[in-house]
Amino acid sequence: MRSTQYLTAVAALVAPTLAQTFTSCNPLEKACPANPALGKSVAYNFASGAPSDFTVAAGKAPVFSSDGAHFTIAKDGDAPTVSSNWYMMFGHYKIVMKPAPGAGIVSSLVLLSDDLDEVDWEWVGSQGGKVQTNYFGKGNTTVYDRGLTLSDGTKSDGFNTYELDWTAEHVQWIINGNVVRTLTPATADYNQYPQSPMQLKIGNWPAGDSSNAGTSQWAGGNVQWSQGPFDMIVKSVEVSDYSTGKSYSYSGTSGTWESIKSDGGAISGSGSAPSSVTTASASGTTIAASSTAIAITNQPLPITTVSAPTGQLGSGSGSPTGSTSSTLVTTTPSATSGSGSGSSGSGSGGSGSGSGSNATVAVTPTSSSSSSGSNPSTGAGIQLKPLAGLAAVGLLAVVAL
C-alpha cells in the first residue's frame, strides 16, 4: 500500500482529485471478516436485467436494457461501477462487452483482493484498437513496469469477448479465444503474483475530467463533453471459481495462496471448463447500492507506450532486440535486462488447460506463435512515469481531497 507520505506528495501534483489504493480491511495487517465465496460456476445475462450478485461500488448505477448493461458517463463526476458480492479463489471469467469511446474515458475490468492483489484490463477511449493489461501484488506500486498495451479485438460491432484464466501457475489474458498475455509466478515481480481471493469490479470513469489534470494525458486528454454520452456496454458475464466453499479467509499474514482457508470446501490452484454453467436470475432493471464504504483501488501512474521486450525491465542501459511472429501471442516474460546489454530469453504463445471443475469456458486459443532471440519483443509495453499524476482503475470513483 502506498505510504501516507507518498500519497501526500502525489496529491500535491494532481490536486484537487486523485485515486488511491484502498481496502476497508487488509488481512495482512489485522483480523478481517471472511470473504464470501462464489464456489461455483455462474452466468449472468446483463441483457435480461440486473443481477442480484452485484452492487454499485461507486458512482451511479448502470442502466440495463435489451443489449446489456450501459455504464454511461454523461457529465462531470459520473463513474458507474459495480462490484461482485462474492470472491473467487483462482478461477476464470468470460465477459462480452464494448468499451466506451472518447478522449478522457477509461473502461475497465478488475479483479481485486482485500490485501490488494489486482489483475486489470483497461481501455482508454481515445486509443481505439488497443487495450492495457496490468497486475499488482499486495498493493505494491513502487515499480511501474508491469503493464502491457496490446492489440484489441476486431469484431465489427465492437463487442469482443474478454477472458481471464487465473490459477496458481498462471494468469492469462484472452481476447476472442486468443491468449494475448501470460504471467507466471516465475515471471512476475518478486512477491507480486496475484494469489488471494478477489472480487470482480466493472466500471467506466472520466479520467480526463477537467478537475483531474494529473490523469488527462494518460487518458488521451480532457473529456469532450459535447461528444457524450459515453457508453461502456456489458452483455454477459460468466464466472467460474476454481475453489469451493462458503467463504475464504486468511491464515497468517503472508497472503500466499497456500495460507488461504476455505470454510466448507477446498482451495484449488487449478481448474478447467465445465460443459455448462448455471444462469443467474435477474432482479429487475436496477442494481442495489453497496451498504459498505466505497473501496478505492490503485491505478498505475500516467504512461507512455513504448516498444518493450518480453523479459522484465531492469535498471540497465541495454537495448533489447528481437522479433516476433505474431501480434497476438502469449507474452510470458523469460528474461531480465540488467546493467549493460539485455540478456537473452525466449517466450512462446499458446494455451494451457488443467483438470478440476468449476471453470466457465475452456481456455483454447485459436492460434499460437512463438518468438525467440535476444529479449524478443511481443507487442507494445507500458513505460510508467512516477509522480506524473494518479489515475484510478476505471471502475473506481474519483475521490475529492
C-alpha positions in Angstrom: 0.0 0.0 0.0 1.3 3.5 -0.7 2.6 5.3 2.3 0.8 8.4 3.6 3.9 10.5 2.8 3.8 9.2 -0.8 0.1 10.0 -1.2 0.7 13.5 0.2 3.5 14.1 -2.3 1.5 12.9 -5.2 -1.6 14.8 -4.1 0.2 18.0 -4.5 0.8 17.2 -8.1 -2.7 16.1 -9.0 -4.9 18.3 -6.8 -7.8 18.6 -6.4 -8.6 14.9 -7.0 -6.8 11.6 -7.0 -7.4 7.9 -6.6 -5.6 5.7 -4.1 -5.0 2.1 -3.2 -7.6 1.3 -0.5 -9.1 -1.7 1.2 -11.6 -1.5 4.0 -9.7 -4.2 5.9 -6.3 -5.6 5.0 -6.0 -9.1 6.4 -2.2 -8.9 6.3 -2.4 -6.1 8.9 -5.3 -7.2 11.2 -8.1 -9.8 11.5 -10.7 -9.2 8.9 -14.1 -10.8 8.1 -14.0 -13.8 5.8 -14.7 -13.3 2.1 -18.0 -14.7 0.8 -17.1 -17.4 -1.8 -18.6 -17.8 -5.2 -17.6 -21.5 -5.0 -19.2 -22.5 -8.3 -19.8 -21.5 -11.9 -22.5 -19.0 -12.9 -23.5 -17.0 -15.9 -25.1 -13.5 -15.8 -27.1 -12.2 -18.8 -27.0 -8.5 -18.4 -29.4 -8.1 -21.3 -32.1 -9.7 -19.2 -31.8 -7.4 -16.2 -29.7 -6.5 -13.1 -28.1 -9.5 -11.3 -28.5 -9.6 -7.5 -24.9 -10.8 -7.1 -23.6 -7.3 -7.9 -23.9 -4.0 -6.1 -23.0 -0.4 -7.0 -19.5 0.3 -5.7 -19.1 3.9 -6.9 -20.9 6.5 -9.0 -24.4 5.9 -10.4 -25.9 2.5 -11.2 -25.6 1.2 -14.8 -28.8 1.0 -16.9 -29.9 -2.4 -18.0 -31.6 -2.8 -21.5 -32.0 -5.4 -24.2 -28.4 -5.1 -25.3 -26.8 -5.3 -21.9 -25.8 -3.0 -19.0 -24.9 0.5 -20.0 -22.2 2.1 -17.9 -22.9 5.7 -19.1 -20.8 8.8 -18.5 -22.8 11.9 -19.3 -21.4 14.6 -17.1 -18.6 15.5 -14.7 -18.5 13.1 -11.8 -20.2 10.2 -13.4 -18.3 6.9 -12.8 -20.7 4.0 -12.9 -19.1 1.0 -11.2 -20.3 -2.4 -9.9 -18.7 -5.0 -7.7 -19.5 -8.6 -7.2 -20.8 -9.6 -3.8 -18.7 -12.8 -4.0 -15.0 -13.6 -4.2 -13.2 -16.1 -6.3 -10.1 -18.0 -5.3 -8.5 -18.8 -8.6 -10.9 -19.1 -11.5 -12.0 -17.9 -14.9 -14.2 -15.2 -16.2 -15.6 -14.5 -19.7 -17.1 -11.1 -20.4 -18.7 -9.9 -23.7 -18.5 -6.1 -23.7 -17.8 -3.0 -25.7 -15.6 -0.3 -24.1 -16.6 3.3 -24.2 -15.0 5.6 -26.8 -13.9 9.1 -26.2 -10.9 11.1 -25.1 -10.5 11.0 -21.3 -12.8 8.0 -20.9 -11.5 4.7 -19.4 -13.4 1.4 -19.2 -12.1 -1.4 -17.0 -12.5 -4.9 -15.7 -10.6 -5.6 -12.5 -10.1 -8.4 -10.1 -9.1 -7.0 -6.6 -8.4 -8.7 -3.3 -8.6 -7.3 0.3 -4.8 -7.5 0.5 -4.6 -5.6 -2.8 -3.7 -8.2 -5.3 -5.0 -7.0 -8.6 -5.4 -8.0 -12.3 -6.7 -5.5 -14.8 -8.0 -4.8 -18.3 -8.3 -1.1 -19.2 -9.4 0.7 -22.4 -8.5 4.3 -23.0 -11.4 5.6 -25.1 -9.1 7.6 -27.4 -6.9 4.6 -28.2 -9.2 2.6 -30.5 -7.9 -0.9 -31.2 -5.7 -1.0 -28.0 -6.2 -2.5 -24.5 -4.0 -2.2 -21.5 -3.3 -5.1 -19.2 -1.7 -4.9 -15.8 -1.2 -6.6 -12.4 -0.2 -5.7 -8.8 0.6 -7.7 -5.7 -0.2 -6.7 -2.1 -0.7 -3.0 -3.2 2.9 -2.6 -4.2 3.2 0.2 -6.7 6.8 1.1 -6.2 7.7 -0.3 -9.6 5.7 0.7 -12.7 6.9 -1.7 -15.4 4.2 -4.4 -15.3 1.8 -3.1 -17.8 1.4 -4.1 -21.5 -0.6 -2.4 -24.2 -1.9 -4.9 -26.7 -4.0 -5.0 -29.9 -7.7 -5.3 -29.0 -10.3 -7.5 -30.6 -11.7 -6.6 -34.0 -15.3 -7.6 -34.0 -17.3 -5.3 -36.4 -20.0 -4.5 -33.8 -17.4 -3.5 -31.2 -18.4 -6.4 -28.8 -15.4 -8.6 -28.1 -15.0 -11.5 -25.6 -12.5 -10.9 -22.8 -11.4 -13.8 -20.6 -9.1 -14.1 -17.7 -7.8 -17.5 -16.5 -6.2 -17.3 -13.1 -4.5 -20.3 -11.4 -1.6 -20.8 -9.1 0.6 -21.4 -12.2 -0.5 -18.6 -14.5 -2.7 -15.6 -15.3 -3.8 -15.5 -18.9 -5.5 -12.6 -20.6 -7.5 -13.8 -23.6 -9.3 -11.9 -26.4 -11.8 -13.7 -28.7 -10.1 -17.0 -27.8 -6.5 -15.9 -28.3 -4.2 -15.8 -25.4 -2.5 -12.4 -25.6 -0.5 -12.3 -22.4 0.6 -14.9 -19.8 2.1 -14.2 -16.4 3.6 -16.8 -14.1 4.9 -16.7 -10.6 8.4 -17.0 -12.0 8.0 -14.1 -14.4 6.1 -11.8 -12.1 8.0 -9.3 -10.0 9.1 -10.7 -6.6 6.1 -11.3 -4.3 3.8 -9.7 -6.9 2.0 -12.7 -8.3 -1.8 -12.3 -7.5 -2.9 -15.2 -5.3 -5.5 -14.2 -2.8 -9.4 -14.2 -3.1 -10.6 -11.5 -5.4 -13.8 -9.6 -6.3 -14.8 -8.7 -9.9 -15.2 -5.0 -10.5 -16.6 -3.5 -13.7 -16.7 0.3 -14.4 -16.3 3.3 -16.6 -14.9 6.6 -15.5 -13.9 10.1 -16.8 -10.1 10.0 -16.2 -9.8 13.1 -18.3 -12.2 15.1 -16.1 -11.1 18.7 -16.3 -10.5 18.8 -12.5 -8.2 15.8 -12.6 -5.4 17.1 -14.8 -2.9 14.6 -13.5 -4.6 11.7 -15.4 -5.7 13.6 -18.5 -2.5 12.9 -20.5 -2.7 9.1 -19.8 -6.4 9.1 -20.7 -5.9 10.8 -24.0 -6.8 14.4 -22.9 -9.8 16.1 -21.3 -13.2 14.7 -21.8 -15.1 16.3 -24.7 -18.5 16.5 -23.0 -20.2 17.8 -26.1 -19.4 14.4 -27.8 -21.1 12.4 -25.0 -22.7 10.5 -23.5 -20.0 7.8 -23.4 -21.3 4.2 -23.1 -19.5 1.1 -22.0 -21.8 -1.8 -22.6 -21.6 -5.2 -21.0 -23.7 -8.0 -22.5 -22.8 -11.0 -20.3 -20.5 -12.3 -17.6 -19.6 -15.9 -17.0 -17.5 -16.8 -13.9 -16.1 -20.0 -12.5 -14.5 -20.2 -9.1 -11.9 -23.0 -9.1 -12.1 -23.3 -5.3 -15.2 -24.3 -3.3 -16.8 -23.5 0.0 -18.9 -20.8 1.8 -16.1 -18.3 2.4 -12.4 -17.7 2.2 -10.2 -16.5 5.0 -6.5 -15.6 5.6 -4.4 -17.6 8.0 -1.3 -15.7 9.0 0.0 -12.6 7.2 1.8 -14.0 4.2 -1.0 -13.6 1.7 0.2 -16.7 -0.2 -2.5 -18.9 -1.7 -1.4 -21.8 0.4 -2.4 -19.7 3.5 -5.9 -19.2 2.3 -8.5 -21.4 4.0 -12.0 -22.4 2.8 -15.0 -22.8 5.0 -16.8 -25.9 3.9 -14.8 -26.5 0.7 -11.3 -26.7 -0.7 -8.7 -24.3 -2.2 -7.7 -25.4 -5.7 -4.8 -23.9 -7.6 -6.1 -25.1 -11.0 -9.3 -25.9 -12.9 -10.9 -26.5 -16.2 -14.1 -25.6 -18.0 -17.4 -27.3 -17.2 -19.7 -28.3 -20.0 -22.4 -25.9 -18.7 -23.0 -23.2 -16.1 -26.0 -22.1 -14.1 -27.6 -18.9 -15.4 -28.3 -16.4 -12.6 -31.7 -14.8 -12.5 -32.1 -11.1 -12.9 -33.5 -8.9 -10.1 -35.0 -6.1 -12.2 -33.7 -3.1 -14.1 -31.7 -1.5 -11.3 -28.8 -2.7 -9.2 -28.5 -2.2 -5.5 -26.2 0.3 -3.9 -23.5 -1.0 -1.6 -24.1 -0.5 2.1 -20.4 -0.5 2.9 -17.7 2.0 2.3 -16.6 2.5 -1.3 -13.4 0.7 -2.0 -10.9 2.7 -3.9 -8.2 0.8 -5.7 -4.9 1.8 -7.2 -4.0 2.6 -10.8 -0.6 2.8 -12.4 0.6 6.3 -13.0 0.2 8.0 -16.4 2.0 6.1 -19.0 3.7 6.3 -22.4 3.6 3.4 -24.8 7.0 2.1 -25.8 8.4 -0.9 -27.6 9.1 -3.4 -24.8 10.9 -6.7 -24.5 9.2 -9.8 -23.3 11.7 -10.0 -20.5 11.1 -7.8 -17.5 12.7 -4.4 -17.5 15.8 -3.9 -15.3 17.8 -0.9 -14.4 20.5 -1.3 -17.0 21.0 0.5 -20.3 21.0 -2.4 -22.6 18.9 -2.3 -25.8 16.8 -5.4 -26.1 16.2 -6.5 -29.6 14.4 -9.3 -31.3 11.4 -10.2 -33.4 8.1 -11.8 -33.1 6.0 -13.8 -35.4 2.6 -12.5 -34.4 0.9 -9.5 -32.8 -1.3 -11.8 -30.7 0.9 -14.2 -28.7 1.3 -15.4 -25.2 3.6 -12.8 -23.6 5.5 -14.8 -21.0 8.5 -12.8 -19.7 11.5 -15.0 -19.6 14.5 -12.7 -19.3 15.6 -9.6 -17.4 17.6 -6.7 -18.8 20.2 -5.7 -16.2 23.0 -3.3 -16.3 24.6 -3.3 -19.7 23.1 -5.2 -22.5 19.8 -7.2 -22.2 20.2 -10.9 -21.6 18.8 -13.4 -24.0 15.5 -15.1 -23.4 12.6 -16.7 -25.3 8.9 -16.9 -24.9 6.2 -18.9 -26.6 2.4 -18.4 -27.1 -0.2 -20.9 -26.6 -2.7 -22.1 -24.1 -2.9 -24.3 -21.1 -5.6 -26.4 -19.6 -5.9 -28.2 -16.3 -8.0 -30.8 -14.5 -10.7 -30.0 -12.0 -14.1 -28.3 -12.0 -15.9 -25.1 -11.9 -14.4 -23.3 -14.8 -16.6 -21.3 -17.1 -15.0 -21.8 -20.5 -12.1 -23.8 -22.0 -9.0 -21.7 -22.5 -8.2 -22.7 -26.0 -6.6 -20.0 -28.2 -7.4 -20.3 -31.9 -3.8 -19.6 -32.7 -0.4 -19.5 -31.1 3.0 -18.4 -32.1 6.5 -18.2 -30.6 9.3 -15.7 -30.6 13.0 -16.1 -29.9 16.2 -14.1 -29.9 17.7 -11.6 -27.5 14.8 -10.4 -25.4 12.2 -10.9 -28.1 9.5 -8.2 -28.3 5.8 -9.1 -28.3 3.7 -6.0 -28.8 3.9 -2.7 -27.0 4.7 -2.4 -23.4 4.0 0.4 -20.9 6.6 2.6 -19.5 5.2 4.4 -16.5 6.1 7.9 -15.3 6.3 8.1 -11.5 4.8 11.1 -9.8 3.2 12.4 -13.0 -0.2 12.0 -11.5 -2.5 9.2 -10.5 -5.3 7.5 -12.5 -8.0 5.4 -10.9 -8.9 2.0 -12.2 -11.8 2.7 -14.5 -14.2 1.1 -12.1 -13.4 3.5 -9.2 -14.7 6.8 -8.2 -12.5 9.8 -8.2 -12.0 10.9 -4.6 -12.2 14.6 -3.8 -9.4 15.7 -1.5 
